[in-house]
Amino acid sequence: MQDLATKFANLTIQSDFIFKKVMSRKRICKHLLEELLQIEIADINYLEAEKTLEPEYTSRGIRLDIIVADDKNTHYNLEMQVKNNKNPDTDTYVLPKRSRYYQALLDIDLLQKGQPYDLLPPTFIIFICVFDFFEKGNYVYTFKKCCLENRELELPDEATTMILNTKGTHGDISKDIKSFYDYVNNHIVTTDFTKQIDDEISYLKLDTKVRREFMLMEARLLDERREGKAEGIAEGKEIGLAEGEAKEKLATAKRLFSMGLSVQDIATATSLPIEQVKALQAEQA
């Protein structure tokens, strides 16, 4: 518990937990969106913070940290990305397909059954990354669908993905967005906006209910990791036993070959497939 208390005390805006709490403050989230998009927003409503979308029990569920809608019914999903993760099986970065999946599930959730497609509201998927995914130095990378044959022709589906790069060096961003980047990277307070964020984090760390919520969440995640590890160990043992049994059968088959038994008799005695016994016979020849 002491380790969790220390971890809580050291949390920064890069933590999913703190980021969600800070962006749950309307004045901060609203101002961030206004400065990022250079628009005026009269008001925002929180649809759900840390919402889990699971359309079917067989599909992969995801957690969307902050989902808000403004007064014009534009929907925004905000998420902090600290690690540029790769799929170890394919050695490919997961962020692009992650954004595609987020958009798909967000659209499913926004459109009720039987409603026409044109009722889908404009959406922004916004990843705040503490790394430069494209390594071009941009502060912001904004993506919309365009025609390959005519780059000026845009598909008006009103779906936008923005990948923010807090390590960026060039581009057109406001003073408050730049100060937000500096705060995310180095915990530097340079404007009233980042002072509001820093004050909010300090306030959150003094809230015993927030502290208890974090510690319970961490304890639950630890239990899940332990259960997963235990399942992995059990599965590994089963695989090891199966491999050991297979090796033992092959060793027995080799001994029976040396005794002059037929392929059929060896297959019957060891329960090995006859094709495998024949292959072993060829190796022994």
N, C-alpha and C positions, 0 to 999 in steps of 0.2 A: 504493500500500500504506500510505503514511503517513496518507492521508485515512481509510482503513478503520480503522487503529489508533486514530486520534483519535475516530472515530465509536464504536468499541467502548468506549473509556474513558468516553465521555459517555452511554452507554446508561442508561436508567432502567427502572423497573418497567412503564412504559407500552410499552416495546418488546416485540413479540411474542416475540422471542428470549429476552430476560431473564425475561419473565413465565412462559414455558414452563419455563425452568430452575428458577426459584424454586418454582413450583407442583409441580415434580417432587420436591420435598422433602416427604415424607409428613407430617411434623409440621406444616408450614405449611399445606398444602392441607387437611388434615383439620381443623385448627383454624378455618380460614376458613369451611368448610362448616358446622361446628358452630355457630359464632357467627352466621352468616347465617341458618340455618334454626332456630336455637335447639333443637338436638337433640344427643343424645350418639351418637357413632359409635365403635364398638369398633376398627375398622380399615378401611383402604381399600386397594384394589388398583388398580394402573395397568394399564388395558387396553392403551393405547398413548398416547404423547405425540406430538403433532403428527401425528395419523393422517389419511391421505388416504382418503376414501371415493369410489370410482368404480364404481358398480354396472354400468355399461355404457360401452363406449368412446365411444359417441355422446352420453352425458350429461355434464352439467357436474360435474366433480369439485370437492370442497371439502376444506379442511384444518381439522381440529378440533384445537385446541391441546392441551387436556388432557381425557382421558376416564378417569374413575375409577369404581369400584363399591365400595359400602360392604359391611359385614357382613350387611346385610339385602337385598342384591342391587339396591339402588337405584343407578341410573347417573347420573353427572353429567358434563356437558360445560361446561368453563369457557373463556371466551375474552375477551381484552381488545379493546375497540373504541375506537380513538382518534379516528377521523373518522366523522362522520355523512354517509356517502356518498350521492350521488344518481345515478340512472341518467340520463346526459345526453340520451338519446334520448326518455325519457318524463318527465323532470323530477320523478321520484318517489323518495322515500327507500327504500333497499334493505333496511334493517334488519328490518322486519316479515316480508317474504317470505324473507329470509335465515334467520330463525328457523324458519319453516315448513319450509324445505328441509333445514335441519340436523336437525330432528325426524324428517322422513321418512327420510333416509338413515341416521340413527342407529338407527331402528326396523328398517330392512331389515337392517342389520348385526347386530342383536341377536337376530333370529329366524332360526333355521336353516331350510333348505328342508324342508317337510313338517311343521314344528312347528305346533301350534295357536296361535291369536292370544293366548289368555289367558296364555301363557307370557311375553309381553312384560313386562319388569320396569318398575317406576316409573322415570321419567326427569326430569331437570332440565336444561334448556338455560339457561345463565347467561351473560349478556353483561355485562361490567363496562365501562360507558361513561363516558368523561370529558366527557360532554355530557348535557344533559337532553332526551332525545328527545321527550317529551310536554310539556315546558315547564310542568309542574305543581308542580315543586319537591320531589317525593317522593324520598326516599333510595332506595326500591325500588318497582318496579312488577311485581306478580306476576299472571300470567295462567293461568287454567284455562278449560275450556269450560263454558259454562252455557246454560241454556235461555232464549231470548228471551221466551217467554211466561210463564216463571216463573223469575226471576233467582236464586231460592234453590235451584233444581234444577240440580245439577252433573253433567256427564257423567263417570262414574268411569273414565276411560281412563288415569289416573295419569300424565299428561304435563303438566309444568309448565314455563312459560317465565318467567324472571326477568330483568328489565332493571334493572341497578343504575345509579344516577346518582350519581357521585362529587361532583357539583356540587350535590347536593340540600340542602335546608334544613329539611325536616321529615319526621317519620315515626318509627317505632319500630325503632331499630337498637341493637345493643350498643356498648359503649365501644370494643371492639377493631375492630368494623367501621367505626365513625366514624374511628378512628385510621388504619385502612387507607385510607379515602377521603382523609384529609389527606395521607397518604404518597404516594398515587398522584398527587394534585393538585400538591403543593408540596414533596415530598421531606422532610416533617417527621416526625421520630421522636418520638412522644409516649407510647408504651406498650412493654412488653416484646415484644409481638407484632410491632410495626413495627421494633423493634430487631433481632429475629431476621431479618426480611426484609432489612433494610439490611445486616446482617452477612453474610448469604448472598450478596447482590449484590457486596459488597466481595470476598468469597472467590472468587466466580466470575470477577471481573475479574483476579484474580491467577493464575488457572489457565490455563496456556499452551495446554492442549488445548481449552478452551472458547474461548479467543481465536482459535485456528486454525480451529475449527469455524465461528465467526461469519464470519471473513474468507473462508473458502471458500464459505460460503452466499451472502454478499454478492457475491462474484465471479461465482458462477453466476447469480444474479439479474441482475447487470449484463449478462452475456452474453446472457441471454434478452431483456432489454430492447433491447439492440443489434440482436439478430436480428429482433425485432419491428419495430424502427424501419426496418431495412434492407428488410424485406418490405413495409412501408408505403410506403417511397419507390419501390420497384420497381412496386408496384401503382399508385401515383400516376402514374408515368411511362407505364404502359400505358394508364391512363384518359386521360391527356393526349394520347397519340398517337392514340387512338381518336377523341377529340373533335376533334382537328385534322384527321383524315382525313374525318370527317363534314362539317365546315365546308367543306373543300376540295371535296367532292362537291356540296354545295349551291351553292357559288360557280360551279362548272362548269355545273351545271344551269341557273342563271340566265343564263349567257352563251349556252348553247345555245338557250334560249327566245328570246333577242334575235336569234338567227340564224334563227328560224322553224322549228326542228325540232319534230317531234311529241312528245307525251307518251311514247309507246311507245319512240321512238328515244332520248329522253333517259334513260329508265329503263334501257334496255339499255346505253347508253354509260357511265352513272355507277354502275350496280349499285344504285341506290336503289329502294326499293319503289315500285310504280306509284302507290299511294295517296298516298305522300309527294310524288311528282312532281306529282300532280293538285292537292294542297293548295298546293304552291308556285306552280302555274299560276294558282290562284285569287288568291293574294296578289299576283302580278305583274299581274293584270288591272286 
